[in-house]
Amino acid sequence: MPPSETSPSVAVALLGEIEPGETKKFMLSVEGRETECFLVHYDDQYFAYINRCAHVPMTMDWIDNQFLTEDGRYILCATHGAAFEPNTGECIFGPPCGKFLVRVPLTIDGDRILAGQPIEDEELD
């Protein structure tokens, strides 16, 4: 996308708003379309992804805004039962094992968590 078409970062949460092991959905304009994404507070860090399974393009939360397994260890796809690492978005169990969720880059500005434009095809060969 040319620089003139990029969207600025958007505030999606405040630091401390989301407890460790919790998630929060947010909307982000991606290529002119409102796209549902989610923020994960995991291992004292924040990560964000588009709310779309890497196997079949369906939303992943099994109950509205519930993305993590009961023990909080993995992001779980409600449709296929696939498990993804919260810190990388890599699928480690079920279809599509070895593929990645689309990451939304985050930055911290003061007490605000800002989301930038998603990064697709980020996995390394």
GIZI-V484345 format. One record per residue. N is the residue number from 0. SS is DSSP state (H for helix, E for strand, - for the rest). PSI is psi in degrees with one decimal (999 if undefined). D_LAST is the distance of its C-alpha to the last C-alpha in Angstrom with 1 decimal. Layout:
n/ss/psi/d_last
N/SS/PSI/D_LAST
N/SS/PSI/D_LAST
This chain:
n/ss/psi/d_last
0/-/128.6/23.1
1/-/149.7/25.6
2/H/-32.6/26.9
3/H/-18.2/30.2
4/H/-3.8/28.8
5/-/147.4/26.8
6/-/145.8/28.5
7/-/163.9/29.6
8/-/150.2/28.5
9/E/133.4/30.6
10/E/125.9/32.2
11/E/-15.8/31.2
12/E/168.5/32.9
13/E/147.2/34.8
14/-/135.6/33.9
15/-/-10.4/35.6
16/-/-34.6/36.0
17/-/119.0/33.4
18/-/155.7/34.0
19/-/136.7/31.3
20/-/6.2/29.9
21/-/166.7/31.0
22/E/163.2/29.4
23/E/129.0/30.7
24/E/151.7/30.0
25/E/160.9/30.3
26/E/143.3/30.3
27/E/135.8/28.3
28/E/117.5/28.8
29/E/115.8/25.6
30/-/43.3/26.2
31/-/3.2/29.9
32/E/140.4/29.7
33/E/124.8/30.4
34/E/131.3/27.4
35/E/132.1/27.8
36/E/173.2/25.5
37/E/148.5/26.0
38/E/137.5/26.1
39/E/130.4/25.6
40/E/106.2/27.4
41/E/133.5/25.6
42/-/44.5/25.9
43/-/22.1/28.0
44/E/167.3/25.4
45/E/139.8/24.9
46/E/152.8/21.9
47/E/148.7/22.1
48/E/157.7/20.5
49/E/139.4/21.7
50/-/72.3/23.9
51/-/123.5/22.1
52/-/146.1/20.5
53/-/-9.5/17.0
54/-/-58.9/18.8
55/-/133.6/22.0
56/-/74.1/22.9
57/-/155.2/25.6
58/-/155.2/26.5
59/-/-21.8/25.6
60/-/133.9/28.6
61/-/-25.7/30.9
62/E/150.1/33.9
63/-/120.4/34.0
64/-/19.8/31.9
65/E/107.0/31.0
66/-/-23.5/27.3
67/E/152.9/27.1
68/-/164.9/28.1
69/-/-35.7/31.7
70/-/-1.9/30.7
71/-/10.0/28.4
72/-/-34.6/25.4
73/E/154.5/23.1
74/E/132.7/22.8
75/E/131.9/24.2
76/-/120.8/24.2
77/-/-27.4/27.9
78/-/-45.4/27.4
79/-/-10.9/25.2
80/-/12.8/25.3
81/-/142.9/21.5
82/E/133.5/20.8
83/E/143.1/18.3
84/E/127.1/17.9
85/-/-31.8/20.1
86/-/-16.6/18.3
87/-/-22.9/14.7
88/-/6.9/15.5
89/E/135.6/13.2
90/E/125.4/15.2
91/E/-3.6/16.2
92/E/133.6/19.2
93/-/175.7/20.3
94/-/134.0/18.9
95/-/76.6/16.2
96/-/131.2/14.7
97/-/-13.2/11.0
98/-/167.2/11.3
99/E/147.6/12.4
100/-/158.5/15.7
101/-/116.7/16.2
102/E/142.1/16.9
103/E/115.7/20.1
104/E/142.6/20.3
105/E/148.7/23.5
106/E/155.4/25.9
107/E/127.6/29.2
108/E/100.5/32.3
109/-/-117.6/35.3
110/-/9.8/35.6
111/E/141.2/33.5
112/E/120.9/30.0
113/E/137.5/28.6
114/E/135.2/25.9
115/E/-166.3/24.2
116/E/140.3/22.4
117/E/152.4/19.4
118/E/110.7/15.8
119/-/159.1/13.9
120/-/47.2/10.3
121/-/-15.5/9.5
122/-/150.0/6.7
123/-/149.3/3.8
124/-/999/0.0
